[in-house]
Amino acid sequence: MVRKNVNILVAILLSILLVLAGCSSKTKDNASTKEKGDTTNKPDTFIYGIDGDPGNAVNVISTGDRYGLMEIKTIYSPLYMYNGKDNVKYFLAESMTPSEDFLTYTAKLRKDVKWHDGQPFTADDVVFTYEQMLKEENGGWARSQLIFNNQPVKVEKVDDYTVKFTLPTVSMGAMEALGNIFIMPKHVYEGEANIANSPKNATPVGTGPYKLKEYKAGESVTFEKNDDYFLGAPKIAKVVYRIIMDPNTATLALQKGEINALAIQPSDTSKFKGNDNVAIKPYDEGRIGYLAFNLSSKAVQSKDVRTAIAFGLNRDEINTASYVSTDYSKPAYSFLPKKATYFTDNVEKHKFDTKKAKDLLAKAGASNLKLKLAFTANNPIQQKQAAVIQQNLKAAGVSVELVGMDATALSKKLQSVQTDFDMYLSGYIMGIDPDTFNSLFVTNGEANYMHYSNPKVDELFNQGRVEKDDAKRKAIYEEIQKLIIDDAAFYPLTENKRILSIDSRIKGIEEAALVPVYTFEDMSKLSY
């Protein structure tokens, strides 16, 4: 893989395995016995229930998990957030302009930004952040997306409020690759030998809408508003991320009004039917949930076998069992989500056909085929997906053993060459430009856990990266989508939504903008 960050991609790819994870009884007790009534219903506090502990030692370089990034987004600001070619939200930058040859990008910075400690924000902070992200020893989540054709982007200060990014080669996905990176204060971190483990991470100094006030391990993270926020002081004085690992406890807390927001499962939406105090807000994260083959396993080396399994799966039945309604999940046929540039569903859809599956298995000489399917054991969605897959393939004459694993253990297995299982369930949130997905599919790509290899796909990804003509680039990525599905190593299942249940008194949700991973693009816009 040439460009796209993988630490964050791996975190998010596998975080979707973790999002619905269960908890220990100790954590459940902590959640259920937390003090009630102190800030819950006061109009100056917004409490968001989360099922993971982001910690307080976050930093913009190496933090890459969902809740850590939510904390980063609360405290820090990026130059801009890239949500598509015609949807760029500027924060610390006022503009980002490519040169005619697309080899340089010039960022013009705001002049009215202060760090939480009162120091002025300048181009020095931007250059410092990108230089630290590029240092391999820092383990930066975005390092690989700043590498183009094995060479790093060059980041230079033009003046106090202008920064120039120079690429070693054209990359038409550069606008996305250079964005979404949060800027750190040079005056705080300069000279720090180990940013990932720096004690300074526990007392972050950002430019964002909120300042970290208090962290209680396993319980909560509390933020207070930054009155000097450059986009205007937040309308809600205090934000609390309350850690509630057990989904039933969290749902009850929302029903009682002890928390103001919670991401819920589709099966839990019925619990709020007729409840005027809670609004249900499903939103798109561009997530693709999928079944993939482990091509290290001899049992699935044959394309006929993989294709037979694809025809033996009832995608609609799998999605209905796991996501309840098409309101929360649509069938996926490509590796790209619908909002991605150059998405097409003009590919082989492997329409459910048990007879065809049996015929292909017979052609491949794969009688009495026995396969192992790995999934995250305490993920309710994947539990249901796995159960239906097992039944679908049983009808086609394939015996499937379900291998439920701890999310961390499965993550480690996926990052190694092994034959402990033949197939696995997973999901990812990658981006908008199709080049950002290349690490999943190019030979030896850093997130290519299938161990998939097709030289033509590799060649096309390389062509797509540098092709300037939009029509030609579109044709390249449409061909890639068709080839990957035809190879039947990857079976897209669903493009599902994240479901935010939120206190109906909360206003400004549209202005705050619901976005992938972070939930809100700018929490300062929320109000009662």
Secondary structure, 3 states (H helix, E strand, C coil): CCCCCCHHHHHHHHHHHHCCCCCCHHHHHHHHCCCCCCCCCCCCEEEEEECCCCCCCCCCCCCCCHHHHHHHHHHCCECEEECCCCCEEECCEEEEEECCCCCEEEEEECCCCECCCCCECCHHHHHHHHHHHHCHHHCCCCHHHHEECCEECEEEEEECCEEEEECCCCCCCHHHHHCCCECCCHHHHCCCCCHHHCHHHHCCCCCCCEEEEEEECCCEEEEEECCCCCCCCCCCCEEEEEECCCHHHHHHHHHCCCCCEEEECHHHHHHHCCCCCEEEEEEECCEEEEEEECCCCHHHCCHHHHHHHHHCCCHHHHHHHHHCCCCCEEECCCCCCCCCCCCCCCCCCCCCCHHHHHHHHHHCCCCCCEEEEEEECCCHHHHHHHHHHHHHHHHCCCEEEEEEECHHHHHHHHCCCCCCCCEEEEEEECCCCHHHHHHHHCCCCCCCCCCCCCHHHHHHHHHHHHCCCHHHHHHHHHHHHHHHHHHCCEEEEEEEEEEEEEECCCECHHHHCEECCCEECCHHHCEC
